[in-house]
Amino acid sequence: MMNFTVEEMNLLAIYKADTRAGQLEKLRAVRPLYSDDAELLALLDSAARKVAAMTDADFLATAFEMASPVGYSEEETGGFAYGK
């Protein structure tokens, strides 16, 4: 099973497909939309490499779902709380 980052999982959830081949096609199709964003292109490429390396069975067994943001108190973040 591949170890996906939170960002990769979120990206794959946004462009979710029912098959591994379909997922790779969606990632290829949206790549030109982000041609001006090197960081997002790197994320797309990293996610695509991991999906390509998976078996079809592993792909179907993986739940590609959006990760919920973590909420921190302002005390924990020095006044920069996210989600609260």
C-alpha positions in Angstrom: 0.0 0.0 0.0 1.3 3.5 -0.9 1.9 6.1 1.7 0.1 9.2 0.4 0.5 12.7 2.0 -2.6 14.5 3.2 -2.2 16.9 0.3 -2.0 14.0 -2.2 -5.1 12.3 -0.6 -7.0 15.5 -0.9 -6.0 16.0 -4.5 -7.0 12.4 -5.3 -10.3 12.9 -3.6 -11.0 16.0 -5.6 -10.3 14.3 -8.9 -11.6 10.9 -7.8 -12.1 8.1 -10.4 -13.5 4.6 -10.0 -10.4 2.9 -11.5 -6.7 3.3 -11.3 -6.5 4.0 -15.0 -9.3 6.6 -14.7 -7.5 8.3 -11.8 -4.3 8.6 -13.8 -6.2 10.0 -16.8 -7.9 12.6 -14.6 -4.6 13.7 -13.1 -3.1 14.0 -16.6 -6.2 15.9 -17.9 -6.0 18.6 -15.1 -2.2 19.0 -15.2 -2.4 21.8 -17.9 -4.7 23.8 -15.6 -1.9 24.2 -13.1 1.0 24.9 -15.5 1.8 28.1 -13.6 2.0 26.4 -10.2 5.2 24.4 -9.8 4.2 23.2 -6.3 0.9 21.9 -7.4 2.4 20.3 -10.5 4.9 18.5 -8.2 2.0 17.3 -6.0 0.1 16.1 -9.1 3.2 14.2 -10.4 4.0 12.7 -7.0 0.4 11.5 -6.6 0.3 10.1 -10.1 3.6 8.2 -9.6 2.2 6.6 -6.4 -1.1 5.7 -8.1 0.8 4.2 -11.1 2.8 2.0 -8.8 -0.3 0.6 -7.1 -2.1 -2.5 -8.2 -5.7 -2.2 -9.3 -6.7 -4.1 -6.2 -4.8 -1.8 -3.9 -6.3 1.2 -5.6 -9.8 -0.1 -5.1 -9.0 -0.9 -1.4 -7.9 2.7 -0.7 -10.4 5.2 0.4 -9.4 8.5 -1.2 -11.2 11.0 1.0 -10.7 14.6 2.0 -8.8 15.0 5.2 -10.5 17.1 7.8 -8.5 20.2 8.9 -7.2 20.0 12.5 -8.4 22.7 14.8 -5.9 24.2 17.3 -6.5 26.7 20.1 -4.9 30.1 19.8 -2.7 29.3 22.8 -1.3 26.3 20.8 -0.6 28.4 17.7 0.5 31.7 19.2 -2.8 33.4 18.0 -3.0 31.8 14.6 -5.7 29.2 15.0 -7.0 27.2 12.1 -10.5 25.9 12.2 -11.7 27.4 15.5 
